[in-house]
Amino acid sequence: MLNEIENEPGLKPRLADRSLFPNLQYRAYLAHCSIAPISLPVQRRIGEAVASYTRLGSAAFAEWLPYRTVLRERLARLSGAVAENIALVPNTTQGVLSVALCFPWRQGDRVLSFCGEFPANITPWQRAAELYSLDLQLLPLERVPQPDVLGALSEALQDKSRGAVRLVAVSLVQFQSGLLMPIKEIAELCHRYGAALCVDGIQGLGVVECQAKAWGVDFLACGSHKWLMGAEGAGFLYIAEEWLPRLRQVMAGWLSHEHTFDFLSEPESGHLDYSRPLRRDATFVELGTGNTLGYLALEASTSILEELGRENIYAHVCAYNDLLEAGLVQRGFASLRSKPASGILSVIPPAEGLNTAQWAAALGERGILCSNPDGLLRFAPHWHNSLDEVGYVLECVEALQKRNR
Ligand SMILES: Cc1ncc(COP(=O)(O)O)c(C=O)c1O
C-alpha cells in the first residue's frame, strides 16, 4: 500500500500544496498546534489497516507489527533520538507521567518547570511531588518576546536556600506564546548542576529542530496529533540510554516482561510464568496492547514529513508566519513571536474591538481555523498551507475590524 501511494503522482506531498487534503473545509487551516487535519496517505493507511483487521482479525496484528520499528526509526530521525530507546505510548501525558513516576527520586528533591507550561507537563510532576515528597517549583516566564529563560533557570539551579534540583521539565515550544525554548543550552545548564532534563516535544517536533541525544535531553515525550500530523491517541517517549538502568519500574504491565509473548506462541504449556523479569529497555513503559491504528497513522504522516524535509517545512512555516505577523502588527496586533521562531504565531488583539474568543469564532466563520488559548490568538500553519492564504486572512481581519469599530 505504501508503494502504491508513493507511486501515485497526485499523492506526492509538495510544500504549499493541499492536494493531500481534498476534503479540508477551511480556506486557511491554522490550527496544527491543536489537532492536525488527516492527510490522504494517513487516511488510506488507517483504512488499509482497518480493512485488514476486518478480514483477518487477530491474524492482522503480525502484518502491521513491523511498521512499529519503521516508526521508531522515523521518530528518532525527526527528534535526534535513538530508535532503540523509544517507547510507543498513547500521548505526551503518559510519556511524561512514566518519567515522573519512575524517576529515582529522593525525598525533598527539587523539580523545576515554568509558569505557562501546558498542564500535560505539570500534572504528572504534581503527582510525583505528592507521592515522593518533592519540591516542585514553577519559574516565572514572562509572556513577551525574548524572555530570559536561561537567566531564570540558572538562578533557580544555583539557589542554595532549597534542595538540589534533580529534574527540569520544559516544552520544546511553549503552547501559548510559541516560544522556542533553547533546549541545548537548557540541557547544558541542567547537567552542569546535576539535574536531568525532560522535554515535552509536542508543539515542536515535525517543524522545529530537535537533536535530543546530541543536546543531552534525558527524556523526550511527544504526541502525534499536532505538528507530526498523525492521529490522536499515539505518541512516544525517548529515554536516554544512561537512565534505563536507573529508572524505578513502578509502572509495568503484561507487555513489560521479557519474553512476554511466549505463553501465547510456544507449542507446549508451562510458559505462563509471572516471574519473568521486566525489560530494561524503554519499551517497559508500553504496558499493554497499543494503538496500532494510531501508530500506523503516525508512520504514514512522519514519512511525509521526512520526504518534504523538516528544514524545508520549517523555512516554509516561518515564511508564512513572517508575512502574517507583519500584516497583523500593521493592523494593531501585538506579536509575541521570539527569534528563532517556532511554528506558532501568537498575537494579542488591539484592546478595542473583539476579544480573542470572538476573533477565533469570527475567523472560523470565514474559513480560517485558528485557536485562542489563555487570552491569545494563535496561528499555526504547516507544510501544506500556501502563502497565498495570508492575503485572505488579513482581508478578513481588516473587514472584521471595520465592522466592529
Ligand atoms: C505543550 C503541550 N503538551 C501536551 C499537550 C497535549 O498532551 P497529550 O498529548 O497528553 O494530550 C499539548 C496540547 O494539547 C501541548 O500544547
The ligand as a MOL file (V3000), in Angstrom:
LIG
                    3D

  0  0  0     0  0            999 V3000
M  V30 BEGIN CTAB
M  V30 COUNTS 16 16 0 0 0
M  V30 BEGIN ATOM
M  V30 1 C 2.8010 21.6260 25.2110 0
M  V30 2 C 1.7140 20.5910 25.1480 0
M  V30 3 N 1.9050 19.4040 25.7210 0
M  V30 4 C 0.9810 18.4340 25.6690 0
M  V30 5 C -0.2130 18.6290 25.0320 0
M  V30 6 C -1.2090 17.5180 24.9450 0
M  V30 7 O -0.8350 16.4100 25.6910 0
M  V30 8 P -1.3750 14.9780 25.3240 0
M  V30 9 O -0.6340 14.5070 24.0990 0
M  V30 10 O -1.0830 14.1590 26.5000 0
M  V30 11 O -2.8470 15.1100 25.0940 0
M  V30 12 C -0.4870 19.8810 24.4230 0
M  V30 13 C -1.7350 20.2050 23.7360 0
M  V30 14 O -2.7430 19.5530 23.6600 0
M  V30 15 C 0.5230 20.8620 24.4740 0
M  V30 16 O 0.3230 22.0520 23.8990 0
M  V30 END ATOM
M  V30 BEGIN BOND
M  V30 1 1 1 2
M  V30 2 1 2 3
M  V30 3 2 2 15
M  V30 4 2 3 4
M  V30 5 1 4 5
M  V30 6 1 5 6
M  V30 7 2 5 12
M  V30 8 1 6 7
M  V30 9 1 7 8
M  V30 10 2 8 9
M  V30 11 1 8 10
M  V30 12 1 8 11
M  V30 13 1 12 13
M  V30 14 1 12 15
M  V30 15 2 13 14
M  V30 16 1 15 16
M  V30 END BOND
M  V30 END CTAB
M  END
